[in-house]
Amino acid sequence: MASDWLGSLVSINCEATLGVYQGEVSAVDPSSQTISLRQPFHNGIRCPVPEVTFSAMDIKGLKILDIPSGRGTMSINSEVKLFTLPAEDKGPVTLSAPITILRRGTPLNSKAPSQPPLQPAPRRIGPRRSSTGLPSHPKDDECFGDGTDEGLDSDFDFEGNLALFDKAAVFSQMERHGNGSRQRTTPSNPAGPCYRHTDNVLEGQPVVYRRITVPQDGGKEYCTDSGLVVPSVPYELYKRLLQVSEEHGVSLERRLEVTGVCACQMALTLLGGPNRLNPKNSHQRPTVVLLCGPHVQGAQGVSCGRHLANHEVEVILFLPNFVKIQETLTHELSLFGRAWGKQVSGTRDLPNSPVDLVVNCLDCHENPHLRDQPWYRAAANWANQNRAPVLSIDPPVTGPSPGPAVEAKWSLCLGLPLALGEGAGRVYLCDVGLPREVFQAVGINYLSPFGCKFVIPLHSA
């Protein structure tokens, strides 16, 4: 009789669709092919509802865990059939395979091996105890009890829950997606595409890496860290670009200030950034020597030195005494003096010991013969003997020269790069704030390669 199984503890396996449920049988209806469980647990977790009902169509396996005492006897080899499931082609089929049940207090069959009868799980007797081992207060039971531990004495079905984890399928999926390939959503793959942590989940337009085109080939191409192509330009086109920028309102003073700020930021990074420049290291301030000439490039170096001095860097400016210098350079020297920077006119006043950084602004685009001057030779020899790393700002494209040359470790170009030689070291590009209309005015199709930065490294393509 179906009523004989009321009160029994059973485990119902509905496979991956619904999972595994355990609970006490509260109702069995052979006519509607349903079974109900009281106080159910779903995959080892107590259900929020007091009772659940299952249809025979959803049940794939049923296991009886415990039978209440006093329900008669059943031999070990008895077959248990709560109800049957009608199949599509094979007629009535028993819901589960014959289940062997050992009743408590039932004599064993002579053919079966001798086994002790099952005993009920020990029940907790006495007052409930807290985690400290002391009896809990009745008010604690009213506040925190709420009957949540009524079924804690029953054994947890580890075997049933372990069956929910398909280890072979999980490892197969990991091996299938281990190479980072993506899979489209298909009926056999309803989970959809799989992406790596570096992939963009939003599909957009194809990436265009050549976003800058120039009317004249500069002889060399660079690329950024993100793969964008930055072509070099000949000096004639570069000079025309700066002239048009001044016509559009980007004056030389504006460009000097932006160049000074960007060069200062790059120099501070090369000096160690926050690890070197902090209040705890005030006793060992970095020392930077600026080597400048009487031209616009020299004014750019003086502007960089002023910003470095404002950031508590000890700055020494080398600039020979000239009878006539440009007005912009005079203005920058005045501002540099107000930043309490030190200025010298001879190499004998420069430090004999190695400094932290040398900023080279000796060269000029318009006058390559400056390298023949005595002051240039003296400054270049001092820089090469000091063995400090050298940062060149806006270096020109120069060929072989009989005079000494300052070997740079880094070179900072402005706006667009020139085709620099091997002596320029690693090339960086600085955004001096030229509008796109200025580039278009000289025939350059331009989209900014800087992204979120003002100074970016360039690599030879």
Secondary structure, DSSP 8 states (H G I E B T S, - for coil): -GGGGTT-EEEEE-HHHH-EEEEEEEEEETTTTEEEEEEEEETTEE-SSSEEEEETTT-SEEEEEE--TTS----TT----S-EEE-SSS-EEESS-------TT----TTS-------------SS-B-TTSSB--HHHIIIIITTTTTTTTS---HHHHHTT--HHHHHHHHHHSTT------BTTBTT-----TTS-SS--S---S---B-SS--S-EEE-TT--EEE---HHHHHHHHHHHHHTT--HHHHHHHHHHHHHHHHHHHTTGGGTSSGGGTTS--EEEEEE-SSHHHHHHHHHHHHHHHTT-EEEEE----S---HHHHHHHHHHHHTT-EEESSGGGS-SS--SEEEEE---SS-GGGGGSHHHHHHHHHHHHHT--EEEES-------SS-----SEEEEESS-----GGG-EEEEE-----HHHHHHTT-B-----TT-SEEEEEE-
